[in-house]
Amino acid sequence: MSVKATRVTLARHRTGTEPATDLLTSDRVQLPDPGLGQVLVRTTHVQVAAVMADLMLEHPNLPMAGYQLGAPVWGAAVGEVIAAGDGGLSVGTAVMHMKGWQDHVLAGPYEAFPVDPRLPEPYFAINQGVTAHHGMVDIARVREGDVVFVSGAAGGVGSLAGQVAKALGASRVIGSAGSAAKCIYLTEVLGYDAAINYRDGRVLADLREAAPEGVDVVFDTVGGEQFEAAVQAAAPGARLALCGALSGQLDDGPGAHPRLDVMTAIAKDLVILPFTTMHTPEQLQAWNSAYGSWLAEGALVYPHTLVSGGLQAAPVVLDELLAGTHRGNVLVQVAT
Ligand SMILES: NC(=O)c1ccc[n+]([C@@H]2O[C@H](COP(=O)([O-])OP(=O)(O)OC[C@H]3O[C@@H](n4cnc5c(N)ncnc54)[C@H](OP(=O)(O)O)[C@@H]3O)[C@@H](O)[C@H]2O)c1
């Protein structure tokens, strides 16, 4: 079986804050029949994530490949095997791949992986949990009784990071987000104990109120003012896992680049830990094992926004995500 695939591709590199819809286009290519060990996958869902805006820069300065002109936008996606060459996965298998915004893909033996059958729906496999889990377990080393602050808590990573901390035994988890509705989502759906709307302009005061004894672990996806507040509200010996810098990536205004109060960091003996998640086999295995169990036990919900509209909706959804419209892990449904 051979099919024509529709792909969303990069037409020009980002140079500022142009909308993704201005930078992307689409094309159609004929895919050959699957050969030895290959499968033809019909994509059903694709991921939309903040990092995609950075990957559209000509020089993203990230430990991963930027998008190439004329090439499809790569990223996590799930779908179903519809044809297979000799030795390939069986037709009908639900798989995950990283070939991104394409409605059909040809995948080799190490390019499409069966989805964990414990997941309620195959698209639950699209999530930022590897980073949330690695950051909380291996970097911040959350332990029983810790008070934890997660910035960007309603985002793809943050919406899982707080839940991971709780599952690891944190006694109190505080999150920040950019609207009252997102703060309600944090406390009523994701199990956060307190939520701070950073747009109220009282981040440090609210953090001190939410954690009067200080914060033991900071999981920062935002930087800027929120990182500076976290340093002030940190308990002695606190671990600060630095995951992202959304305020610098998405908003070049004042506060995008935080200043470290070095004397406070010294006096409190703070441990500041920037990290990159390389998605090693060990990290993937550790997260997928915990995720399946925690979902089954009800210790965790899959925080996500599922948008319909097909592949052509994906660039619009990315612009909406950057503007703060969506919450959790954001997916576009490409096919049923
Ligand atoms: N270290 C690693 O290995 C690793 C791996 C994956 C991702 N990351 C990084 O982690 C961060 C979070 O990624 P994600 O995919 O979960 O992103 P995300 O939270 O889904 O990003 C979108 C959200 O960013 C928030 N935002 C927009 N402008 C902001 C600003 N000026 N200040 C604060 N928040 C703002 C908005 O939420 P509000 O409405 O709440 O403002 C929006 O919903 C990113 O920096 C990403 O590059 C790092």
The ligand as an SDF file (V2000), in Angstrom:
LIG
                    3D

 48 52  0  0  0  0  0  0  0  0999 V2000
   15.0540   20.9060   30.5280 N   0  0  0  0  0  0  0  0  0  0  0  0
   14.4290   20.0680   29.7170 C   0  0  0  0  0  0  0  0  0  0  0  0
   14.8920   18.9370   29.4830 O   0  0  0  0  0  0  0  0  0  0  0  0
   13.1300   20.4910   29.0920 C   0  0  0  0  0  0  0  0  0  0  0  0
   12.3050   19.5430   28.4350 C   0  0  0  0  0  0  0  0  0  0  0  0
   11.0660   19.9790   27.9350 C   0  0  0  0  0  0  0  0  0  0  0  0
   10.7080   21.3200   28.0350 C   0  0  0  0  0  0  0  0  0  0  0  0
   11.5710   22.1970   28.6130 N   0  0  0  0  0  0  0  0  0  0  0  0
   11.2390   23.6140   28.7920 C   0  0  0  0  0  0  0  0  0  0  0  0
   10.3070   23.6680   29.8580 O   0  0  0  0  0  0  0  0  0  0  0  0
    9.4690   24.8160   29.6940 C   0  0  0  0  0  0  0  0  0  0  0  0
    8.0290   24.3840   29.7410 C   0  0  0  0  0  0  0  0  0  0  0  0
    7.7360   23.6250   28.5660 O   0  0  0  0  0  0  0  0  0  0  0  0
    6.2210   23.2620   28.2400 P   0  0  0  0  0  0  0  0  0  0  0  0
    6.2330   22.5100   26.9800 O   0  0  0  0  0  0  0  0  0  0  0  0
    5.5890   22.6900   29.4490 O   0  0  0  0  0  0  0  0  0  0  0  0
    5.6240   24.7100   27.9550 O   0  0  0  0  0  0  0  0  0  0  0  0
    4.1530   25.2230   28.2480 P   0  0  0  0  0  0  0  0  0  0  0  0
    4.0320   25.4490   29.7100 O   0  0  0  0  0  0  0  0  0  0  0  0
    3.1620   24.3330   27.6400 O   0  0  0  0  0  0  0  0  0  0  0  0
    4.2220   26.6410   27.5200 O   0  0  0  0  0  0  0  0  0  0  0  0
    3.1120   27.3970   27.2970 C   0  0  0  0  0  0  0  0  0  0  0  0
    2.7320   28.2050   28.5280 C   0  0  0  0  0  0  0  0  0  0  0  0
    3.7440   29.1420   28.8340 O   0  0  0  0  0  0  0  0  0  0  0  0
    3.1810   30.1150   29.6830 C   0  0  0  0  0  0  0  0  0  0  0  0
    3.7620   31.4240   29.4160 N   0  0  0  0  0  0  0  0  0  0  0  0
    3.7100   32.1190   28.2830 C   0  0  0  0  0  0  0  0  0  0  0  0
    4.3830   33.2970   28.4220 N   0  0  0  0  0  0  0  0  0  0  0  0
    4.8400   33.3300   29.6910 C   0  0  0  0  0  0  0  0  0  0  0  0
    5.5860   34.2900   30.4550 C   0  0  0  0  0  0  0  0  0  0  0  0
    6.0040   35.4330   29.9230 N   0  0  0  0  0  0  0  0  0  0  0  0
    5.8570   33.9840   31.7170 N   0  0  0  0  0  0  0  0  0  0  0  0
    5.4490   32.8130   32.2660 C   0  0  0  0  0  0  0  0  0  0  0  0
    4.7470   31.8640   31.5830 N   0  0  0  0  0  0  0  0  0  0  0  0
    4.4470   32.1420   30.3180 C   0  0  0  0  0  0  0  0  0  0  0  0
    1.6790   30.0920   29.4030 C   0  0  0  0  0  0  0  0  0  0  0  0
    1.0480   29.6520   30.5910 O   0  0  0  0  0  0  0  0  0  0  0  0
    0.3520   30.7070   31.5920 P   0  0  0  0  0  0  0  0  0  0  0  0
   -0.9920   30.9700   31.0080 O   0  0  0  0  0  0  0  0  0  0  0  0
    0.3400   29.9940   32.8810 O   0  0  0  0  0  0  0  0  0  0  0  0
    1.2370   31.9290   31.5740 O   0  0  0  0  0  0  0  0  0  0  0  0
    1.5130   29.0360   28.3150 C   0  0  0  0  0  0  0  0  0  0  0  0
    0.3590   28.2650   28.4920 O   0  0  0  0  0  0  0  0  0  0  0  0
    9.8930   25.4440   28.3660 C   0  0  0  0  0  0  0  0  0  0  0  0
   10.8350   26.4420   28.6730 O   0  0  0  0  0  0  0  0  0  0  0  0
   10.5620   24.3020   27.6280 C   0  0  0  0  0  0  0  0  0  0  0  0
   11.4800   24.7550   26.6500 O   0  0  0  0  0  0  0  0  0  0  0  0
   12.7560   21.8060   29.1500 C   0  0  0  0  0  0  0  0  0  0  0  0
  1  2  1  0
  2  3  2  0
  2  4  1  0
  4  5  1  0
  4 48  2  0
  5  6  2  0
  6  7  1  0
  7  8  2  0
  8  9  1  0
  8 48  1  0
  9 10  1  0
  9 46  1  0
 10 11  1  0
 11 12  1  0
 11 44  1  0
 12 13  1  0
 13 14  1  0
 14 15  2  0
 14 16  1  0
 14 17  1  0
 17 18  1  0
 18 19  2  0
 18 20  1  0
 18 21  1  0
 21 22  1  0
 22 23  1  0
 23 24  1  0
 23 42  1  0
 24 25  1  0
 25 26  1  0
 25 36  1  0
 26 27  1  0
 26 35  1  0
 27 28  2  0
 28 29  1  0
 29 30  1  0
 29 35  2  0
 30 31  1  0
 30 32  2  0
 32 33  1  0
 33 34  2  0
 34 35  1  0
 36 37  1  0
 36 42  1  0
 37 38  1  0
 38 39  2  0
 38 40  1  0
 38 41  1  0
 42 43  1  0
 44 45  1  0
 44 46  1  0
 46 47  1  0
M  CHG  2   8   1  16  -1
M  END
$$$$
